[in-house]
């Protein structure tokens, strides 16, 4: 069996066998198959797709490329959540400590930025000393001791996905539904999750642009979970405009801190409550997700969620002074308003363009090896449907280079569409797949 033959088969739209998929994943994990062949495989998959069986075989091959945790002896039920990626999506930073404060232990492995979509680990690394590379033993020990872990993917768990994850970001293959589904679910299965809440983003700032695509991905991931003996629920959420206000690593971390103090943007706060409510319900902590939302809201408003986040940061080596006083977090040298050129109703605030602007400023990666500037980004002051007057501030641009700031202004102008007539606000969610 040869890697090139497997690539050709997928290029020619043939269904791959379980043996072919296992051979390719094993070879890539062991560095016997190079990046350029893995890139060709990923592109062929993007263009020609996979059957549900192929995707499930790919998921299990990646999950079994390393250690698969069994957390049943550590926590009563291991529940995880995952977002398929969006602009301004710092939900994990609020939801994880919130559900932990409600009595639900959570051990989560998060990722880094992909394309114009931000990464949870990059945001956490705005905190000096925060350790995002826990070993498997450290992961289990911390989950047992404080019931809350938020780290990167360890080398022992789904190493094949770790390699593919970085490769997809720089080869134009992030949007592939089979690759997204297998990436998400392989990590969850390998990390021992018994129940999973999936936040599937849909719209301009998501990798799934249409409701049809988002629903297909959600149904595929829920199906994979069932085949693997896990419980899963998928929320279909809007990502046509940024979630919350802040887009950029330290800016989003500040917003998460504000939200944990009960003072974040309304759309982001409500989004977090819905996700937390479903996590508590799927774990059996609450009777249903509506009750879960109320319990989660109480945990935030009475300070318990903040206490758990602070404990998480301290346990993983982070300097808590930087979250106690977010003014200490990395700040850019240049902050400038983008003023509205006209009056009218905002009909569109294109989340993808806002996300791409943040990457242009240095908040994301254009190449696999790129470093992140934690201080830069964009703060969005309005939502679709708002009426804006000429001269109002639409965005704050945070930059460390004058030339990039000018380029950001030009790019953000393309993100906006206007209407003379009132425009309906966008929904937070479109539905639930169970």
Buried (B, 14 or more C-beta within 10 A) or exposed (E): EEBEEBBEBBBEEEEBBBEBBBBBBBBBBEEEBEBEBBBBBBBBBBEBBBEBBBBBBBBBBBBBBBBBBEBEEBBBBBBBBBBBBBBBBBBBBBBBBBBBBBBBBBBBBBBBBBBBBBBBBBBBBBBEEBBBEBEBEBBBBBBBEBBBBBBBBBEBBBBBBBBBBBBBBBBEBBBBBBBBBBBBBBBBBBBBBBBBBBBBBBBBBBBBBEBEBBBBBBBBBBBBBEBBEBBBBBBBBBBBBBBBBBBBBBBBBBBBBBBBEBEBBEBBBBBBBBBBBBBBBBBEBBEEBEBBBEBBBBBBEEBBBBBBBBBBBBBBEBBBEBBEEBEBBBBBEBEBBBEBEEEBBBBBBBBBBBBBBBBBBBBBBEEEEBEBBBBBBBBBBBBBBBEBEEEBBBBBBBBBBEEBBEBBBEBBEEBBBBBEEEBEEBEBBBBEBE
